[in-house]
Amino acid sequence: MTKLTTDDIFKLAKLSNILVTELEAKELVGEIEVVLNYVGQLQKLDLANTEPTYQVTGLSNVMRPDEEVDYKISTEDLLKNVPETENNYIKVRRVL
Amino acid sequence: MSQWQDIDLIVSGVTSGQTTALSLVEKSLKTIEDKSDYDAIISVIKDRAIERAKLIDAKIVSGEKVGRLAGVPFIAKDNMLTFGSETTAASNILKGFVAPYQATVIEKLEAEGAICVAKANLDAFAHGSSTENSDFMTTKNPHNKKLVPGGSSGGSAAAVILDMAPFALGSDTGGSIRLPASFCGAVGFKPTYGLVSRNGVIAMASSTDVIGPITKNVRDAAIVLEVIAGQDPLDSTTIGLDSYNFTPNSYKLKGKTIGVIKEFKNSDISKSVQQKFDHTIEILKSLGVKVIEVSFPLIEYSLACYYIIAPAEISSNLSRYDGIKYGFADSNATTLSELYNQTRSLGFGMEAKRRIMLGTYVLSSGYYDAYYNQAQKLRTKLIEEYDQAFRKCDFIITPTSPDVAFEIGKNVDDNMKMYLTDVLTVGASLVGIPAISIPANVGNDLPIGIQIMAGQKHDADLINFASAIGGSI
């Protein structure tokens, strides 16, 4: 059985770039624990000699020719959705 | 009676001049407005739809080619990029987002003359089974407003049954087309993984996400699928088929074999659903279909497998919502890290946050092998089990959902219980096979969906079979 604490939730939230309040963390402990304990039942299966499947139709390394493609999307339209721009650049907050 | 004819009849009406694309669009828009209290629609694409309808009508007058779906109005789930209105995925973080390009499925439908009139509600980012996780509103079931329509494509399925348009598009990651089709009494088709391009559709779990039609009958679903299927250079997971002819034709049920999953008999299926399912099996037998029992010893683990893989892929796909390139951004942030954290905390609903954190957990160092990799290994075993079953039978049949539509609010405080709604549908998603939900119980109480699955790339066989039995159950 997996037991979580609010500290575990704060750590997960940090890794996920999400802020949670003390109250939310308390609720999330139980909500995430119940799912982890449910999905944890897979651990009792012996699959040591089984290869994982990540892609179900067997495709791998689908490439296109290394040529310029015109997607007919204007820079202007793309920039319309950007929260902050300056002189056709995307503005990003300072790191520190 | 529906106000819409079958799709092929609508198209011949438009091309022969009996009706106009404009009158169809107006009829659709009026129904959407009249039935707005069901909260099935997030936004209406009015101006663009009318403009496109007039263009099609003008082409018909001048004798130009108009396409296989000329003048047919449709509704897209709001996780598909479209022109003419916002695309939000029913999330606050994408509120106000204006798509700079359209999804391949939308482009393909438009190229054949179909007209997108509205965007349908969903659980935000398609995370859910009831539309109650929509950041905006909960869609009501067309049969009873106190009940959910199923999810996540609940707005799409409700819209079709409310007669807002002849067809709608949904997306299905673990059952999101089939479950609402079942709860609302529609046909919902989940194609083989990769048959339909996902370019321009907001990603949930990329290894199982598919796009498919929700319609009133199997034939209409096939006609829509014929238009949207095909390889796309913009979605490298799309597969090629020898034939893209899905429209059902004369089909012999006699001699076909259908498998009933032995292990599901003991699981939690409601009495009314079990009775309807048993009755369906009897009908199939009377139609000459051979019914056998197939065993899936590991199938009881498929839901656990899905709820590791899906959150893992969700946590990765949702990392792009950072308040920088598009979508909501918290203007109070001063540093980059604050911007990420505050934007995501304010912009995501609780279900998205839960799934992101769950996914982060199962992918994190120390837990990766125990959860994520173990699930992907089980997936290999599940594929083997399905392969073995399809050596013994042509199709596999189950109810689509363990129960009929539930009350709004009943499961919102119990996320695990909500997840269990998907127990019968996640299998087909994990192994990438086609599956269809067709309505049984028509005219009685609440709709019950019957799910039929076929082997990978046997989409046309599955449609033929479903079409042949569709009117009988």
Chai-1 contact restraints between the chains, C-beta under 6 A:
chainA,res_idxA,chainB,res_idxB,connection_type,confidence,min_distance_angstrom,max_distance_angstrom,comment,restraint_id
A,L12,B,M357,contact,1.0,0.0,6.0,A-B,restraint_1
A,L12,B,T360,contact,1.0,0.0,6.0,A-B,restraint_2
A,L12,B,Y361,contact,1.0,0.0,6.0,A-B,restraint_3
A,L15,B,T360,contact,1.0,0.0,6.0,A-B,restraint_4
A,S16,B,I356,contact,1.0,0.0,6.0,A-B,restraint_5
A,S16,B,M357,contact,1.0,0.0,6.0,A-B,restraint_6
A,S16,B,T360,contact,1.0,0.0,6.0,A-B,restraint_7
A,N17,B,Y340,contact,1.0,0.0,6.0,A-B,restraint_8
A,N17,B,N341,contact,1.0,0.0,6.0,A-B,restraint_9
A,N17,B,R344,contact,1.0,0.0,6.0,A-B,restraint_10
A,I18,B,R344,contact,1.0,0.0,6.0,A-B,restraint_11
A,I18,B,S345,contact,1.0,0.0,6.0,A-B,restraint_12
A,I18,B,K353,contact,1.0,0.0,6.0,A-B,restraint_13
A,L19,B,N341,contact,1.0,0.0,6.0,A-B,restraint_14
A,L19,B,S345,contact,1.0,0.0,6.0,A-B,restraint_15
A,E31,B,R354,contact,1.0,0.0,6.0,A-B,restraint_16
A,E31,B,N415,contact,1.0,0.0,6.0,A-B,restraint_17
A,I32,B,L358,contact,1.0,0.0,6.0,A-B,restraint_18
A,V34,B,M416,contact,1.0,0.0,6.0,A-B,restraint_19
A,V35,B,L358,contact,1.0,0.0,6.0,A-B,restraint_20
A,Y38,B,A304,contact,1.0,0.0,6.0,A-B,restraint_21
A,V39,B,A304,contact,1.0,0.0,6.0,A-B,restraint_22
A,V39,B,Y307,contact,1.0,0.0,6.0,A-B,restraint_23
A,V39,B,I308,contact,1.0,0.0,6.0,A-B,restraint_24
A,Q41,B,A304,contact,1.0,0.0,6.0,A-B,restraint_25
A,L42,B,Y301,contact,1.0,0.0,6.0,A-B,restraint_26
A,L42,B,A304,contact,1.0,0.0,6.0,A-B,restraint_27
A,L42,B,Q374,contact,1.0,0.0,6.0,A-B,restraint_28
A,L42,B,L378,contact,1.0,0.0,6.0,A-B,restraint_29
A,Q43,B,A370,contact,1.0,0.0,6.0,A-B,restraint_30
A,L47,B,K377,contact,1.0,0.0,6.0,A-B,restraint_31
A,T50,B,K377,contact,1.0,0.0,6.0,A-B,restraint_32
A,T50,B,T380,contact,1.0,0.0,6.0,A-B,restraint_33
A,E51,B,T380,contact,1.0,0.0,6.0,A-B,restraint_34
A,P52,B,N373,contact,1.0,0.0,6.0,A-B,restraint_35
A,P52,B,Q376,contact,1.0,0.0,6.0,A-B,restraint_36
A,P52,B,K377,contact,1.0,0.0,6.0,A-B,restraint_37
A,T53,B,Q376,contact,1.0,0.0,6.0,A-B,restraint_38
A,T53,B,R379,contact,1.0,0.0,6.0,A-B,restraint_39
A,T53,B,T380,contact,1.0,0.0,6.0,A-B,restraint_40
A,Y54,B,Q376,contact,1.0,0.0,6.0,A-B,restraint_41
A,V56,B,Y193,contact,1.0,0.0,6.0,A-B,restraint_42
A,V56,B,G432,contact,1.0,0.0,6.0,A-B,restraint_43
A,T57,B,Y193,contact,1.0,0.0,6.0,A-B,restraint_44
A,T57,B,G194,contact,1.0,0.0,6.0,A-B,restraint_45
A,T57,B,I239,contact,1.0,0.0,6.0,A-B,restraint_46
A,T57,B,G432,contact,1.0,0.0,6.0,A-B,restraint_47
A,V62,B,S236,contact,1.0,0.0,6.0,A-B,restraint_48
A,R64,B,P233,contact,1.0,0.0,6.0,A-B,restraint_49
A,I73,B,P100,contact,1.0,0.0,6.0,A-B,restraint_50
A,I73,B,Y101,contact,1.0,0.0,6.0,A-B,restraint_51
A,D77,B,P100,contact,1.0,0.0,6.0,A-B,restraint_52
A,L78,B,P100,contact,1.0,0.0,6.0,A-B,restraint_53
A,N81,B,F97,contact,1.0,0.0,6.0,A-B,restraint_54
A,N81,B,Y326,contact,1.0,0.0,6.0,A-B,restraint_55
A,P83,B,A329,contact,1.0,0.0,6.0,A-B,restraint_56
A,R93,B,T335,contact,1.0,0.0,6.0,A-B,restraint_57
A,R93,B,L336,contact,1.0,0.0,6.0,A-B,restraint_58
A,R93,B,L339,contact,1.0,0.0,6.0,A-B,restraint_59
A,R94,B,T335,contact,1.0,0.0,6.0,A-B,restraint_60
A,V95,B,L336,contact,1.0,0.0,6.0,A-B,restraint_61
